[in-house]
Amino acid sequence: MTESTPSTAIRPRSVALVDDDRNILTTLSIALQTEGYATRVYSDGEAALKALTENPPDLAVFDIKMPRMDGMELLRRLRETSDLPVIFLTSKDQEQDEEAGLAMGADDYIAKPFSQRLLLARIRAILRRTGPVPEPGGDTDAPPPAPDAPLITRGRMEMDPARHRVTWDGKPVSLTVTEFLILEALAQRPGVIKSRNQLMDAAYPDDIFVDDRTVDSHIKRLRRKFRAVDSTFGAIETLYGAGYSFSDG
């Protein structure tokens, strides 16, 4: 594992890269450092798991196919204790893996061969909702802290956007960044139908296309997590052909 930290007046956000392709690791690491991020690189999932658990970065990018421990197993093991934002890199013929990764809690996926510009945009989009993101080249002026967002209380659910916490009947529900943002968009206006495009606009503020099955996979996982604490949960409703809504009744 190697680590490189660009010189800035504020702590740069850190991104872990896990891929057995050294060329991808080197190229992406340089691109991220140019954007002002600190990087950590790992050549296989087994080596990455211990480091990511003991000293989590702000976000991780996993390849799926790797020796010793593939990206799917790495994500499964990581999700036992962590909600670290994760982006998957997949091959174009791995549609089933993409869906399985989202179902396990990945925040996003990008198919190889991929655009560095697209990957960087998606990294910025996810990290922007979890704290200040450095400007390209490294921003030396820390932005003023944002005021705490008000709590969102909807029936038996309470959301704390400032602390990224959700409870149902007082019981914590652990969500990824993307899941939290989709739920927040639904909960802000109970009973109002949100289209898939509207939900992904809420989760990805940069004008990025994400297909319908990504939204559906995140909704399925949201329901599954709430039903783990309340088997009767039914607050996220589907209107087929239109989108989803949240009921606080």
C-alpha positions, -999 to +999 in steps of 0.1 A: +000+000+000+012+035-008-002+068+003+003+103-010-011+135+005-011+168-015-002+199+004-032+219+014-042+241+044-072+218+052-072+181+055-078+167+020-106+141+015-091+106+011-100+081-015-090+044-015-085+026-048-086-012-049-077-028-082-053-055-093-044-034-124-014-013-116-019+010-145-054+019-133-042+025-098-014+048-109-035+067-134-064+073-110-042+081-081-025+109-101-058+122-113-073+123-078-042+140-063-044+166-090-079+173-079-067+178-043-075+143-028-053+121-007-051+086-021-044+051-009-040+022-033-044-016-027-038-043-053-063-068-038-094-069-016-077-090+012-050-064+017-076-035+016-101-050+041-080-046+072-068-011+063-102+002+053-117-012+085-091+002+109-085+035+092-114+043+068-109+068+040-138+092+030-146+070-001-134+039-018-134+027-054-134-011-059-128-032-089-150-063-089-127-090-103-096-092-082-074-121-068-076-134-032-107-114-024-129-099-051-148-066-048-181-082-040-167-101-010-148-070+001-180-050+001-199-077+019-173-079+046-170-041+049-208-036+052-208-057+083-193-028+102-191+002+079-212+026+057-181+038+038-192+052+005-182+028-023-181+031-061-177-002-081-158-005-113-173-032-135-170-046-170-198-039-195-208-076-194-213-076-156-248-063-153-257-089-127-227-080-107-238-043-109-272-051-095-258-074-068-233-047-058-260-021-054-282-045-035-253-051-011-248-014-005-226+001-031-233+038-037-226+037-074-209+017-102-191+027-134-185+003-163-150-002-178-136+013-200-146+044-180-141+081-183-119+096-156-139+127-159-171+108-151-156+089-122-142+122-107-176+138-111-193+110-092-167+110-065-172+148-060-210+143-060-209+117-032-183+135-011-200+169-014-228+156+008-204+144+035-183+175+039-161+201+020-146+188-012-113+203-024-112+224-055-090+212-084-054+218-075-061+221-038-081+248-021-061+266+006-091+284+021-114+262+042-151+270+035-172+283+065-190+255+083-225+249+072-252+254+098-268+222+111-298+211+090-330+207+109-342+173+119-368+157+096-395+139+116-420+118+096-443+096+117-421+070+132-390+081+114-365+107+123-336+119+100-307+140+111-291+154+079-263+171+097-251+138+113-263+114+086-284+095+111-318+078+107-340+061+133-373+042+131-392+039+163-360+051+180-340+022+165-310+032+143-311+024+105-277+024+090-277+039+054-251+046+028-247+082+015-268+076-016-295+057+003-297+086+028-300+112+001-328+093-018-347+088+015-343+125+024-357+136-010-387+114-004-393+124+032-391+161+025-425+160+008-445+131+021-471+118-003-456+136-033-444+112-060-408+116-070-396+102-103-365+082-106-348+111-123-357+134-094-344+110-069-311+106-086-308+144-091-310+146-053-283+120-049-261+132-077-261+170-079-237+170-109-257+164-141-249+127-143-270+101-160-278+070-139-302+044-152-335+033-137-323+000-122-299+019-100-327+038-084-348+007-080-319-012-064-313+016-038-351+016-030-351-022-025-322-019-001-338+009+018-369-011+023-349-041+034-329-021+060-361-006+075-378-040+075-348-054+095-359-032+124-397-033+116-411-062+095-443-042+088-425-012+073-443+001+043-436+039+042-419+039+008-446+034-017-443+026-054-465+041-081-457+020-111-446+040-141-443+072-121-419+068-092-419+066-054-434+084-025-430+084+013-460+080+036-457+092+072-492+079+081 
